[in-house]
Amino acid sequence: MTTDSSHPTAAPAAQAAPAAGPGGAPAPAPAGGAVPASGSLEALYDLTLPVSIELGRTRMKVQEVLALGRGSVVQLERLVGEPVDVYVSDRHFAAGEVVVMGEQFGVRITRIFKSGVGDEA
């Protein structure tokens, strides 16, 4: 029996080879965040993610915003000593306290959240 090599056949999903990304590296994980069992988390270690620290928030009328200038003080809806929020890729990741390191500010992480706000790990 002969086979026609010009006719593509679909391989079962379990036998399909993983797609390669640029430079032959494994392709990114599916959108659901699942990492293939044969993949390694080490491939993700060099990714750069945006990290934001939220000191506080407030609401202001447009007239108040337009009146802001050098030396203006904006009062935030957060108390002194209350933890600041740490976001990684717009996801609430942790909470911490503001520290001074030489002439720079930093944040000491005090809690890491599993998924949503208040879900501690």
C-alpha distances in whole Angstrom, upper triangle without the diagonal:
4,7,10,13,16,15,17,16,19,20,22,26,26,24,25,27,30,31,34,37,39,39,36,38,37,37,40,40,39,42,43,44,41,40,37,37,35,38,42,45,46,44,47,50,50,50,54,55,58,61,64,67,69,72,73,73,76,76,79,80,79,83,83,80,82,85,83,84,85,86,85,84,81,82,78,78,77,80,81,79,76,73,71,67,64,61,58,56,58,58,61,60,63,67,69,73,74,75,77,76,78,79,75,74,71,70,70,67,68,66,62,60,57,56,59,63,65,61,62,60
4,7,9,12,12,14,14,18,18,21,25,25,22,23,25,28,29,31,34,36,36,33,36,35,35,38,38,37,40,41,42,40,39,35,36,34,36,40,43,44,42,45,48,48,48,51,53,56,58,61,65,67,70,71,71,74,74,77,78,77,81,81,78,79,82,81,82,82,84,83,82,79,80,76,76,75,78,79,77,75,71,69,65,62,59,56,54,56,56,59,58,62,65,68,71,72,73,75,74,76,76,73,72,69,68,68,65,67,64,61,59,56,55,58,61,63,60,61,59
4,6,9,9,11,11,14,15,18,21,23,20,20,22,25,26,28,31,33,33,30,33,31,31,34,35,34,37,38,39,37,36,32,33,31,34,37,40,41,39,41,45,45,45,48,49,52,55,58,61,63,67,68,68,70,71,73,74,73,77,77,74,75,79,77,78,78,80,79,78,75,76,73,72,72,75,76,74,71,68,66,62,59,56,53,50,53,52,56,55,58,62,64,68,69,70,72,70,73,73,70,69,66,65,65,62,64,61,57,56,53,52,54,58,60,57,58,56
4,5,6,9,10,14,15,19,22,23,21,20,22,25,25,27,30,32,32,30,32,31,30,34,34,33,36,37,38,36,35,32,33,32,34,37,40,41,39,41,44,44,44,47,48,51,54,57,60,62,66,67,67,69,69,71,72,71,75,75,72,73,77,75,76,77,79,77,77,74,75,72,71,71,74,75,73,71,67,65,61,58,55,52,49,52,51,55,54,58,61,64,67,68,69,71,70,72,72,69,68,65,64,64,62,64,61,57,56,53,51,54,58,60,57,58,56
4,5,7,9,13,14,18,20,22,19,18,19,22,22,24,26,28,28,26,28,28,27,31,31,31,34,35,36,34,33,30,31,29,31,34,37,38,35,38,41,41,41,44,45,48,51,54,57,59,63,64,64,67,67,69,70,69,72,73,69,71,74,72,73,74,76,75,74,71,72,69,69,69,71,72,71,68,64,62,59,55,52,49,46,49,49,52,52,55,59,61,64,65,66,68,66,69,69,65,65,62,61,61,59,61,58,55,53,50,49,52,55,58,55,56,54
4,6,9,13,15,19,21,23,20,19,20,23,22,24,26,28,28,26,29,28,27,30,31,30,33,35,36,34,33,31,32,31,32,35,38,39,36,38,41,41,40,43,44,47,50,53,57,59,62,63,63,65,65,67,68,67,71,71,68,69,72,71,72,72,74,73,73,70,71,68,68,68,71,72,70,68,64,62,58,55,52,48,46,48,48,52,51,55,59,61,64,65,66,68,66,68,68,65,64,62,61,61,59,61,59,55,53,50,49,51,55,57,55,56,54
4,6,10,13,16,18,21,19,17,19,22,21,23,26,28,29,27,29,27,26,29,30,29,31,33,34,32,32,29,31,29,31,34,37,38,35,37,41,41,40,43,44,46,49,52,56,57,61,62,61,64,64,66,67,66,69,70,66,68,71,70,71,72,73,72,71,69,69,67,66,66,69,70,69,66,63,60,57,54,50,47,44,47,47,50,50,53,57,60,63,64,65,67,66,68,68,64,63,61,60,60,58,60,57,53,51,49,47,49,53,55,53,54,52
4,7,9,13,15,17,15,14,15,18,17,20,23,25,26,23,25,24,23,26,26,25,28,29,30,29,28,25,27,26,27,31,33,35,32,34,37,37,36,39,40,43,46,49,52,54,57,58,58,60,61,63,64,63,66,66,63,65,68,67,68,68,70,69,68,65,66,63,63,63,65,67,65,62,59,56,53,50,47,43,41,43,43,46,46,50,53,56,59,60,62,63,62,65,64,61,60,57,56,57,54,56,53,49,48,45,43,46,49,52,49,50,48
4,6,10,12,15,13,12,14,17,17,20,23,26,27,24,26,24,23,25,25,24,27,28,29,27,26,24,25,24,26,30,32,34,31,33,37,37,36,39,40,43,45,48,52,53,57,58,58,60,60,62,64,63,67,67,64,65,68,67,68,69,70,69,68,65,66,63,62,62,65,66,64,61,58,56,52,49,46,43,40,42,42,45,45,49,52,55,58,59,61,63,62,64,64,61,60,57,55,56,53,55,52,48,46,43,42,44,48,50,47,49,47
4,6,9,11,10,9,12,14,15,18,21,24,26,23,24,21,20,22,22,20,23,24,26,23,23,20,22,21,23,27,29,31,29,30,34,34,33,36,37,40,42,45,48,50,54,54,54,57,57,59,61,60,64,64,61,63,66,64,65,66,68,66,65,62,62,59,59,58,61,62,61,58,54,52,49,46,43,40,37,39,39,42,42,45,49,51,55,56,58,60,59,62,61,58,57,54,52,52,50,51,48,44,43,39,38,41,44,46,44,45,43
4,6,8,6,6,9,12,14,17,20,23,25,21,22,19,19,21,21,20,23,23,24,22,21,18,19,18,20,24,27,29,26,28,32,33,32,35,36,39,41,44,47,49,53,54,54,56,57,59,61,60,64,64,61,63,66,64,65,66,67,66,65,62,62,59,58,57,60,61,59,56,53,51,47,45,42,38,36,39,38,41,40,44,47,50,53,55,56,58,57,60,60,57,55,52,51,51,48,49,46,43,41,38,37,39,43,45,42,43,41
4,5,5,6,10,12,15,18,21,25,26,23,23,20,19,21,20,18,21,21,22,20,19,16,17,17,19,23,26,28,26,28,31,32,31,35,35,38,40,43,46,48,51,52,52,55,56,58,60,59,63,63,60,62,65,63,65,65,66,65,63,61,61,57,56,56,58,59,57,55,51,49,46,43,40,37,35,37,36,39,38,42,45,48,52,53,55,57,56,59,59,56,54,51,49,49,46,47,44,41,39,35,34,37,41,43,40,41,38
4,5,5,9,10,12,16,19,22,24,20,20,17,16,17,16,15,18,18,19,16,16,13,14,14,16,20,22,25,23,24,28,29,28,31,31,34,37,39,42,44,48,48,48,51,52,55,56,56,60,59,56,59,62,60,61,62,63,61,60,57,57,53,52,52,54,55,54,51,47,46,42,39,36,33,31,33,32,35,34,38,42,44,48,50,51,53,53,55,56,52,50,47,46,45,42,44,41,37,35,32,31,33,37,39,36,37,35
4,6,8,10,13,16,19,23,24,21,20,17,17,18,16,16,19,18,19,16,15,11,12,12,15,18,21,23,22,23,27,28,28,31,32,35,37,40,42,44,48,49,49,52,53,56,58,58,61,61,58,60,63,61,62,63,63,62,60,58,57,54,53,52,54,55,53,50,47,45,42,39,37,33,32,34,33,35,34,37,41,44,47,49,51,53,52,55,55,52,50,47,45,45,42,43,40,36,34,31,30,33,37,39,35,36,34
4,6,9,12,15,19,22,23,19,19,16,17,19,18,17,21,21,21,18,17,13,13,13,15,19,22,24,22,24,28,29,29,32,33,36,38,41,44,46,50,51,52,54,55,58,60,60,63,63,60,62,65,63,64,64,65,64,62,60,60,56,55,55,57,58,56,53,49,48,44,41,39,35,34,36,35,38,37,40,44,46,50,51,52,54,53,56,57,53,52,49,47,46,44,45,42,38,37,34,33,36,40,42,38,39,36
4,6,9,12,15,19,20,16,16,14,14,16,15,15,19,19,20,17,16,12,14,12,14,18,21,23,20,22,26,27,26,30,30,34,36,39,42,44,48,49,49,52,53,56,57,57,61,60,57,59,62,60,61,61,63,61,60,57,58,54,54,53,55,56,54,52,48,46,43,40,37,33,32,34,33,36,35,38,42,45,48,49,51,53,52,54,55,51,50,47,45,45,42,44,41,37,36,33,32,35,39,41,38,39,36
4,6,9,13,16,16,13,13,11,11,14,14,15,18,19,19,16,15,11,13,11,12,16,19,20,18,20,23,24,24,27,28,32,34,38,41,43,47,48,49,52,53,55,57,56,60,59,56,58,61,59,59,60,61,60,59,56,56,53,53,52,54,55,53,50,47,45,41,38,35,32,30,33,32,35,34,37,41,43,47,48,49,50,49,52,52,49,48,45,43,43,41,43,40,36,35,32,32,35,38,40,37,38,35
4,6,10,13,14,11,10,7,8,10,10,11,15,16,16,13,11,9,11,9,9,13,15,17,14,16,20,20,20,23,25,28,31,34,37,39,43,44,45,48,49,51,53,53,56,55,52,54,57,55,56,56,57,56,55,52,53,49,49,48,51,51,49,47,43,41,38,34,32,28,26,29,29,32,30,34,37,40,43,44,45,47,46,48,48,45,44,41,40,40,37,39,37,33,32,29,29,32,35,37,34,35,32
4,7,10,12,9,9,7,6,9,10,11,15,17,16,15,13,11,14,12,12,15,17,18,14,16,20,20,19,22,23,27,30,33,36,38,42,43,44,47,48,50,51,51,54,54,50,52,55,53,54,54,55,54,53,51,52,48,48,48,50,51,49,47,43,41,37,34,31,27,25,28,28,31,30,34,37,40,43,44,45,46,45,47,47,44,43,40,39,40,37,40,37,34,33,30,29,32,35,38,35,36,33
4,7,8,5,6,5,5,9,11,13,16,18,17,16,14,13,15,13,12,14,16,16,13,15,18,17,17,20,22,25,28,32,35,38,41,43,43,46,47,50,51,50,54,53,50,52,54,52,52,52,54,53,52,50,51,48,48,47,50,50,48,46,43,40,37,33,31,27,25,28,28,32,30,33,37,39,42,42,43,44,43,45,45,42,41,39,38,39,36,39,37,33,33,31,30,33,36,38,36,36,34
4,6,6,5,5,4,7,11,13,15,18,17,16,14,14,17,15,13,15,16,15,12,13,16,15,14,17,19,22,26,29,32,35,38,40,41,44,45,47,48,47,51,50,47,48,51,48,49,49,50,50,49,47,48,45,45,45,47,48,46,44,40,38,34,31,28,24,22,26,26,29,28,31,35,37,40,40,41,42,40,42,42,39,38,36,36,36,34,37,35,32,31,30,29,31,34,37,35,35,33
4,5,6,8,8,10,14,16,18,21,19,20,18,17,20,18,16,17,17,17,13,14,17,15,14,17,19,22,26,29,32,35,38,40,41,44,45,47,48,47,50,50,46,48,50,48,48,48,49,49,49,47,48,45,46,45,48,48,46,45,41,38,35,32,29,25,23,26,27,31,30,33,36,37,40,40,40,41,40,41,41,38,38,36,36,37,35,38,37,33,33,32,31,33,36,38,37,37,35
4,5,9,10,13,16,19,21,24,22,22,19,19,21,18,16,17,18,16,13,15,17,15,16,18,21,24,27,31,34,37,40,43,43,46,48,49,51,50,53,52,49,50,53,50,50,50,51,51,51,49,50,47,48,47,50,50,48,46,43,40,37,33,31,27,25,29,30,33,31,34,37,39,41,41,41,42,40,42,42,39,39,37,37,37,36,39,38,35,35,33,33,36,38,40,39,38,36
4,7,8,12,15,17,20,22,21,20,17,16,18,15,13,15,17,15,12,15,17,16,17,20,22,26,29,32,36,38,42,44,45,48,49,51,53,52,55,54,51,52,55,52,53,52,54,53,53,51,52,49,49,48,51,51,49,47,43,41,38,34,32,28,26,30,30,33,32,35,38,39,42,42,43,44,42,44,44,41,41,38,38,38,37,39,38,35,35,33,32,35,38,40,38,38,35
4,6,9,12,15,18,20,17,17,14,13,16,13,11,11,13,12,8,11,14,13,13,17,19,23,25,29,32,35,39,41,42,45,46,48,50,49,53,52,48,50,53,50,50,50,51,51,50,48,49,46,46,45,47,47,45,44,40,37,34,31,28,25,23,27,27,30,28,31,34,36,38,39,39,40,39,41,41,38,37,35,34,35,33,36,34,31,31,29,29,32,34,37,34,34,32
4,7,9,12,15,16,14,13,11,10,12,10,8,10,11,11,8,10,14,14,14,17,19,23,25,29,32,35,38,40,41,44,45,47,50,49,52,51,48,50,52,50,50,50,51,51,50,47,48,45,45,44,46,47,45,43,39,36,33,30,27,24,22,25,25,28,27,30,33,35,38,39,39,41,39,42,42,39,38,35,34,34,32,35,33,29,29,27,27,29,32,34,32,32,30
4,7,9,12,14,13,12,10,10,13,12,10,12,13,13,10,11,15,14,13,17,18,21,24,27,31,33,37,38,39,42,43,45,47,46,50,49,46,48,50,48,49,49,50,49,48,46,46,43,43,42,45,45,44,42,38,35,32,29,26,22,20,23,23,27,25,29,32,34,37,38,39,41,39,42,42,38,37,35,34,34,32,34,32,29,28,26,25,28,31,33,31,31,29
4,7,9,11,9,10,8,10,13,13,10,11,11,13,9,9,13,13,11,14,15,18,21,24,27,29,33,34,35,38,39,42,43,43,46,45,42,44,47,45,45,46,47,46,45,42,43,40,39,39,41,42,40,38,34,32,28,25,22,18,17,20,20,23,22,25,29,31,34,35,36,38,37,39,39,36,34,32,31,31,29,31,29,25,24,23,22,24,27,30,27,28,26
4,7,8,6,6,5,7,11,12,9,11,10,13,10,10,14,15,13,15,16,19,21,24,27,29,33,34,34,38,39,41,43,43,47,46,43,45,48,45,46,46,47,46,45,42,42,39,39,38,40,41,39,37,33,31,27,24,21,18,16,19,18,21,20,24,28,30,33,34,36,38,37,40,40,36,35,32,30,31,28,30,27,24,22,20,19,22,25,27,25,26,24
4,5,6,6,7,9,12,14,12,14,14,17,14,13,17,18,16,18,17,20,22,25,28,30,33,34,34,37,38,41,42,42,46,45,42,45,47,45,47,47,48,47,45,42,43,39,39,38,41,42,40,37,34,32,28,25,22,19,17,19,18,22,21,25,29,31,35,36,38,40,39,42,42,38,37,34,32,33,30,31,29,25,23,21,19,21,25,27,25,26,25
4,5,8,10,12,15,17,15,17,16,18,16,14,18,19,16,17,16,18,20,23,26,27,31,31,31,34,35,37,39,39,42,42,39,41,44,42,44,44,45,44,42,39,39,36,35,35,38,39,38,35,32,29,26,23,20,17,14,16,16,19,19,23,26,29,33,34,36,38,38,41,41,37,35,32,30,31,28,30,27,23,21,19,17,19,22,25,23,24,23
4,6,9,11,14,17,15,17,15,19,17,15,19,20,17,19,17,19,21,23,26,27,30,31,31,34,35,38,40,40,43,43,40,43,45,43,45,46,46,45,43,40,39,36,35,34,37,39,37,34,31,29,25,23,20,17,15,16,15,18,18,22,25,28,32,34,36,38,38,41,41,37,35,32,30,30,27,28,25,22,19,17,14,17,20,23,20,22,21
4,6,10,12,15,13,13,12,15,14,12,15,17,14,16,15,17,19,21,24,25,29,30,30,34,35,38,40,40,44,42,40,42,45,43,44,44,45,44,42,39,39,35,34,33,36,37,35,32,29,27,23,21,18,15,14,16,14,17,16,20,23,26,30,31,33,36,35,39,39,35,33,30,28,28,25,26,23,19,17,15,13,16,19,22,19,20,19
4,6,9,12,10,12,11,14,13,12,16,18,16,19,18,21,22,25,27,29,32,33,34,37,38,41,44,44,47,46,44,46,49,46,48,48,49,47,45,42,42,39,38,37,39,40,38,35,32,30,26,24,21,18,17,19,17,20,19,22,26,29,32,34,36,38,38,41,41,38,35,32,30,30,27,28,25,21,19,16,15,19,22,24,21,22,20
4,6,8,6,8,8,11,10,10,13,16,15,18,18,21,22,25,28,30,33,35,36,39,41,43,46,46,49,48,45,48,50,48,49,49,50,48,47,44,44,40,39,38,40,41,39,36,33,31,28,25,22,19,18,21,19,22,20,23,27,29,33,34,36,38,37,40,41,37,35,32,30,30,27,28,26,22,21,18,18,21,24,26,23,23,21
4,5,5,8,10,13,12,12,16,18,17,21,21,24,26,29,32,34,37,39,40,43,44,47,49,49,53,52,49,51,54,51,52,53,53,52,50,48,47,44,43,42,44,45,43,40,36,35,31,28,26,23,22,25,23,25,24,27,31,33,36,38,39,41,40,43,44,41,39,36,34,33,30,32,29,25,24,21,21,25,28,29,26,27,24
4,5,8,10,13,13,14,17,20,19,23,23,27,28,31,33,36,39,40,42,45,47,50,52,52,56,54,52,54,56,54,55,55,55,54,52,50,49,46,45,44,45,46,43,41,37,36,33,30,28,25,24,27,25,27,25,28,31,34,37,39,40,42,41,44,45,42,40,37,35,34,31,32,30,26,25,22,22,26,29,30,27,27,24
4,7,10,12,12,14,16,19,19,23,24,27,29,32,35,37,41,42,44,47,49,51,54,54,57,56,53,56,58,55,56,56,56,56,54,51,51,48,47,46,48,48,45,43,39,38,35,32,30,26,26,29,27,29,27,30,34,35,39,40,41,43,42,45,46,42,41,38,36,35,32,34,32,28,28,25,25,29,32,33,30,30,27
4,7,9,8,10,13,15,15,19,20,24,25,29,31,34,37,39,40,44,46,48,51,51,54,53,50,52,54,52,52,52,53,52,50,48,48,45,44,43,45,45,42,40,37,35,32,29,26,23,23,26,24,27,24,27,31,32,36,37,38,40,38,41,42,39,37,34,33,32,30,31,29,26,25,23,23,27,30,31,28,28,25
4,5,6,8,10,13,14,17,18,22,23,27,29,32,35,37,39,42,44,47,50,50,53,51,49,51,53,50,51,50,51,50,48,46,46,43,42,41,43,42,40,38,34,33,30,26,25,21,21,25,23,25,23,25,28,30,33,34,35,37,35,38,39,36,35,31,30,29,27,29,27,23,23,21,22,26,28,29,27,26,23
4,5,5,7,10,11,14,15,19,20,23,26,28,32,34,35,39,41,44,46,47,50,48,45,48,50,47,47,47,47,47,45,42,42,39,39,37,39,39,36,34,30,29,26,23,21,18,18,21,20,22,19,21,25,26,29,31,31,33,32,35,36,32,31,28,26,25,23,25,23,20,20,18,19,23,25,26,24,23,20
4,5,5,8,10,13,15,19,20,24,26,29,32,35,36,40,42,45,48,47,51,49,46,48,50,47,47,46,47,47,45,43,43,40,40,38,40,39,37,35,31,30,27,24,22,19,19,23,22,23,21,22,26,27,30,31,31,32,31,33,34,31,30,27,26,25,23,26,24,21,22,21,22,25,27,29,26,25,22
4,6,7,8,12,14,18,20,24,26,29,32,35,36,40,42,44,47,46,49,48,45,47,49,46,46,46,47,46,45,43,43,40,40,39,41,40,38,36,33,31,28,24,22,19,18,22,21,24,21,24,27,28,31,32,32,34,32,34,35,32,31,28,27,27,25,28,26,23,23,22,22,26,28,30,27,27,24
4,6,6,9,11,14,16,20,23,26,29,31,32,36,38,40,43,43,46,44,41,43,45,43,43,42,43,43,41,39,39,36,36,35,37,37,35,33,29,27,24,20,18,15,15,18,18,20,18,20,23,25,28,28,29,31,29,32,32,29,28,25,24,24,22,25,23,20,20,19,19,22,24,26,24,24,21
4,6,8,10,14,15,19,21,25,27,30,32,36,38,40,43,43,46,44,41,43,45,42,42,41,42,41,40,38,38,35,36,34,36,35,33,31,28,26,23,19,18,15,15,19,18,20,17,19,22,23,26,26,26,28,26,29,29,26,25,22,22,22,20,23,22,19,20,19,20,23,25,26,24,23,21
4,6,10,13,15,19,21,25,28,30,32,35,37,40,42,42,45,43,40,42,44,40,40,40,40,40,39,37,38,35,36,34,36,36,34,32,29,26,24,20,19,15,15,19,19,21,19,21,24,24,27,27,27,28,26,28,28,25,25,22,22,23,21,24,24,21,22,22,22,25,26,28,27,26,24
4,6,10,12,16,19,22,25,28,29,33,34,37,39,39,42,40,37,39,41,38,38,38,38,38,37,35,36,33,34,32,34,34,32,31,27,24,22,18,16,12,12,16,16,18,17,19,22,23,26,26,26,27,26,28,28,25,24,22,21,22,21,24,23,20,21,20,20,22,24,26,25,24,23
4,7,9,13,16,19,22,25,26,29,31,33,36,35,38,37,33,35,37,34,34,34,35,34,33,32,32,30,31,29,32,31,30,28,25,22,19,16,14,10,10,14,15,17,15,18,20,21,23,23,24,25,23,26,25,22,21,19,19,20,19,22,22,19,20,20,20,22,23,25,24,24,23
4,6,10,13,16,19,22,23,26,28,30,33,32,35,34,31,33,35,32,32,32,33,32,31,29,29,27,27,26,29,29,27,25,22,19,16,13,10,7,6,10,11,13,12,15,17,18,21,21,22,23,23,25,25,21,20,18,17,18,17,20,19,17,17,18,17,18,19,22,21,21,20
4,7,10,13,16,18,19,23,25,27,29,29,32,30,27,29,31,28,29,28,29,28,27,25,26,23,24,23,26,26,25,23,20,16,14,11,8,6,5,8,10,12,12,14,16,17,19,19,20,22,21,24,23,19,18,16,15,17,16,20,19,17,17,18,17,18,18,21,21,21,21
4,7,10,13,16,17,21,23,25,28,28,31,29,26,29,30,27,28,27,27,27,25,23,23,21,21,20,22,22,21,19,16,13,10,7,6,5,6,8,9,10,9,11,12,13,15,15,17,18,18,21,20,17,15,12,12,14,13,16,16,14,15,17,16,16,16,19,19,19,19
4,6,10,12,13,17,19,22,25,25,28,25,23,25,27,24,24,24,24,23,21,19,20,17,18,17,19,19,19,17,14,10,8,6,5,6,8,8,9,9,10,11,11,12,14,13,16,17,18,21,20,16,13,12,11,14,13,16,15,14,15,17,17,16,15,18,19,19,20
4,6,9,12,15,18,21,24,25,27,24,22,25,26,23,23,23,22,21,19,17,17,14,15,14,16,16,15,13,11,7,6,5,6,9,11,10,11,10,10,10,9,9,10,10,13,15,16,19,18,14,11,10,8,11,11,13,14,14,15,18,17,16,14,16,18,18,19
4,6,8,12,15,17,21,22,24,21,19,22,23,20,22,22,21,19,17,14,14,11,11,10,13,14,14,12,10,6,5,6,8,11,13,11,12,10,12,11,9,10,11,11,14,16,18,21,20,16,13,12,11,13,13,15,15,15,15,18,18,16,14,16,18,18,20
4,7,11,14,16,20,21,23,20,18,22,22,19,20,20,19,17,14,12,11,8,9,8,10,10,11,9,8,5,7,9,11,15,17,15,15,13,14,13,10,10,10,9,12,14,17,19,18,15,12,11,10,13,14,15,16,17,18,21,21,18,16,17,20,20,22
4,7,11,13,17,19,21,18,16,20,20,18,19,20,18,16,13,10,9,5,6,6,9,10,12,10,10,7,8,11,13,16,18,15,16,14,16,15,12,13,12,12,16,18,21,23,21,19,15,15,14,16,16,17,17,18,19,22,21,18,15,17,20,20,23
4,7,10,14,15,18,15,14,17,18,16,18,19,18,16,13,9,8,5,6,7,11,13,15,13,13,11,11,14,14,18,19,15,17,15,18,17,15,16,16,16,19,21,24,26,24,22,19,19,17,20,20,20,20,21,20,23,22,19,16,18,21,22,25
4,7,10,13,14,12,11,15,15,14,17,18,18,14,12,8,7,5,6,9,12,15,17,15,16,14,15,17,18,21,22,19,20,18,21,21,19,20,19,19,22,24,27,29,27,24,21,22,21,23,23,24,24,24,24,27,25,22,19,21,24,26,29
4,7,10,12,10,10,13,14,13,17,19,19,15,13,10,10,9,9,12,16,18,21,19,20,18,18,20,20,23,23,20,22,20,24,24,22,23,23,23,26,27,30,32,30,27,25,25,24,27,27,27,27,27,26,29,27,24,21,23,27,28,31
4,6,8,6,6,10,11,11,14,17,17,13,12,9,10,11,12,15,18,20,23,22,23,21,21,23,23,26,26,23,25,24,27,27,25,26,26,25,28,29,32,33,30,28,26,27,27,29,30,30,30,31,30,32,30,27,25,27,30,32,35
4,5,5,6,9,10,11,15,18,19,15,15,12,13,14,15,19,22,24,27,25,26,24,24,27,26,29,28,25,27,27,30,30,29,30,29,28,31,32,35,36,34,32,29,31,30,33,33,34,34,34,33,36,33,30,28,30,33,35,38
4,5,5,6,9,10,14,17,18,15,16,14,16,16,18,21,24,26,29,28,28,26,26,28,27,29,28,26,28,28,31,32,30,31,31,30,33,33,36,37,34,32,30,31,31,34,35,36,35,36,35,37,35,32,30,32,35,37,40
4,6,5,6,9,12,16,17,14,15,14,16,18,19,23,25,27,30,29,30,28,28,30,30,32,32,29,31,31,34,34,33,33,32,31,34,34,37,37,34,33,31,33,33,36,37,38,38,38,37,40,38,35,33,35,38,40,43
4,5,5,7,10,14,14,11,11,10,12,14,16,19,22,23,27,26,27,25,25,28,28,30,30,27,30,29,32,32,30,30,29,28,30,31,33,34,31,29,28,30,30,33,34,35,35,36,35,38,36,33,30,33,36,37,40
4,5,5,9,12,13,10,11,10,12,14,16,19,22,23,26,25,26,23,24,25,25,28,27,25,27,27,30,30,28,28,28,26,29,29,31,32,29,27,26,27,28,31,32,33,33,34,33,36,34,31,29,32,35,36,38
4,6,8,12,14,11,13,13,16,17,20,23,25,27,30,29,29,27,27,29,28,31,30,28,30,30,33,33,32,32,31,29,31,31,34,34,31,29,28,30,31,34,35,36,37,37,37,40,38,35,33,35,38,40,42
4,6,10,11,9,11,11,14,17,20,22,24,25,29,28,29,27,28,30,30,32,32,30,32,32,34,34,32,32,31,29,31,31,33,33,30,29,28,30,31,34,35,37,37,38,38,41,39,36,34,36,39,40,43
4,7,8,6,8,9,12,15,18,20,22,23,26,25,26,24,25,27,27,29,29,27,30,29,31,31,29,29,27,25,27,27,29,29,26,25,24,26,27,31,32,33,34,35,35,38,37,34,32,34,37,38,40
4,6,5,9,11,14,17,20,22,24,24,27,27,28,25,26,28,28,31,31,29,31,31,33,32,30,30,28,25,27,26,28,28,24,24,23,26,27,31,33,34,36,36,37,40,39,36,34,36,39,39,42
4,6,9,11,15,17,21,22,23,23,26,26,27,25,26,27,28,30,31,29,32,31,33,32,30,29,27,24,25,24,26,25,21,21,21,24,26,29,32,33,35,36,37,40,39,37,34,36,39,39,41
4,6,10,13,16,19,20,21,20,23,24,25,23,25,27,28,31,32,30,32,31,32,31,29,27,25,22,23,22,24,24,20,20,20,23,25,28,30,32,34,35,36,39,39,36,34,35,38,38,40
4,7,10,13,16,18,19,19,22,23,24,22,24,26,27,30,30,28,30,29,31,30,27,26,24,22,24,23,26,26,22,22,21,23,25,28,30,31,32,34,34,38,37,34,31,33,36,37,39
4,6,9,13,14,15,15,18,19,20,19,21,23,24,28,29,26,28,27,28,27,24,23,21,19,21,21,24,24,21,20,19,21,22,25,27,28,29,31,32,35,34,31,28,30,33,33,36
4,6,10,12,13,14,17,17,18,17,18,21,22,25,26,23,25,23,26,24,22,22,20,18,21,21,24,25,22,21,19,21,21,24,25,26,27,28,29,32,31,28,25,27,30,31,33
4,7,9,10,11,15,14,16,15,17,20,21,25,26,23,25,23,25,23,20,20,18,17,20,21,24,26,23,22,19,21,20,23,24,24,25,27,27,31,30,27,23,25,28,29,32
4,5,8,10,13,12,13,12,14,17,18,22,23,20,21,19,21,20,17,17,16,15,18,20,23,25,23,21,18,19,18,20,21,21,22,23,23,27,26,23,20,21,24,25,28
4,7,10,12,10,12,12,13,16,18,22,23,20,20,18,20,19,16,17,16,16,20,22,25,27,26,23,20,20,19,21,21,20,21,22,22,25,24,21,17,18,22,23,26
4,7,9,7,9,9,11,15,17,21,23,20,20,17,18,16,13,13,13,13,16,19,22,25,23,21,18,18,16,17,18,17,18,20,20,23,23,20,16,17,20,21,24
4,6,5,9,10,13,17,19,23,25,23,22,19,20,18,14,14,12,13,16,18,22,24,23,21,18,18,16,17,18,17,18,21,21,25,25,22,18,18,22,21,24
4,6,9,10,14,17,20,23,26,24,24,20,21,18,14,13,10,10,13,15,19,21,20,19,15,16,14,15,17,16,18,21,22,26,26,24,20,20,23,22,25
4,6,9,12,15,19,22,25,23,23,19,19,16,12,10,7,8,11,14,17,20,20,18,15,14,12,13,14,13,15,18,20,23,24,22,19,18,21,20,22
4,7,10,13,16,20,23,21,19,16,16,13,10,9,8,9,13,16,19,22,22,19,16,15,12,13,13,11,13,16,17,20,21,19,15,14,18,17,20
4,7,9,13,16,19,18,16,13,13,10,6,5,5,8,11,15,17,21,21,18,14,13,9,10,9,8,9,12,13,17,18,16,13,12,15,14,17
4,7,10,13,16,15,14,11,11,9,6,5,6,7,11,14,17,20,19,16,12,11,8,10,9,10,10,12,13,17,17,15,12,13,16,15,17
4,7,10,13,11,10,7,8,6,5,7,9,10,14,17,19,22,22,18,15,12,9,11,9,10,10,10,11,14,14,12,10,11,13,13,15
4,7,10,9,8,6,6,5,6,7,10,11,14,17,18,21,21,17,14,11,9,10,8,10,10,9,10,13,13,12,11,12,14,13,15
4,6,5,5,5,5,7,9,11,14,15,17,20,21,24,23,20,17,14,12,14,12,14,12,11,10,13,12,11,11,13,14,14,15
4,5,5,7,6,9,11,13,16,17,19,21,22,25,24,21,18,16,14,15,13,15,14,11,11,13,12,12,13,15,15,16,16
4,5,9,9,12,15,17,20,20,23,24,25,28,27,23,21,19,17,19,17,19,17,15,14,15,13,13,14,18,18,18,18
4,7,9,12,14,16,19,20,22,25,25,28,27,24,21,19,17,19,17,19,17,15,14,14,12,12,12,16,16,17,18
4,6,9,12,15,18,19,22,25,26,29,28,25,22,19,17,18,15,17,14,12,10,11,9,8,9,12,13,14,15
4,6,8,12,15,17,20,23,24,27,27,23,20,17,15,15,13,13,11,9,7,9,8,7,6,9,10,11,13
4,7,10,14,16,18,21,22,26,26,22,19,16,13,13,10,11,9,6,5,8,8,8,8,10,10,10,10
4,7,10,13,15,19,20,24,24,20,17,14,10,10,7,8,5,4,5,9,10,10,9,9,10,9,10
4,7,10,13,16,18,22,22,19,15,12,9,8,6,6,5,7,8,12,13,12,10,9,11,10,12
4,7,9,13,15,18,19,16,12,10,6,5,4,5,7,9,11,15,16,16,13,13,15,13,14
4,6,10,13,16,17,14,10,8,5,5,7,7,10,13,15,19,20,19,16,16,18,16,18
4,7,10,13,13,10,7,6,5,6,9,10,13,15,18,22,23,22,19,19,21,19,21
4,6,10,11,9,6,5,6,7,10,12,15,17,20,24,25,25,22,22,24,22,23
4,6,7,6,5,6,8,10,14,16,19,21,24,27,29,28,26,26,28,25,26
4,6,5,6,7,10,11,14,17,20,22,25,28,30,29,28,28,29,27,27
4,6,8,10,13,14,18,21,24,25,29,32,33,33,31,31,33,30,31
4,7,10,14,16,19,22,25,26,29,32,33,33,31,32,33,31,32
4,7,10,13,16,19,22,23,26,29,30,29,27,28,30,28,29
4,7,10,13,16,18,20,22,26,27,26,24,25,26,25,26
4,7,10,13,15,16,19,22,24,23,21,22,23,21,22
4,6,9,11,13,16,19,20,20,18,18,20,18,18
4,6,9,11,15,18,20,20,18,18,19,16,16
4,6,7,11,14,16,16,15,14,15,12,13
4,7,10,14,16,16,14,13,13,10,11
4,7,10,12,12,11,9,10,7,8
4,7,9,10,10,9,8,6,6
4,6,7,7,7,5,4,5
4,7,9,9,5,6,5
4,7,8,6,8,9
4,6,6,9,10
4,6,8,11
4,6,9
4,7
4
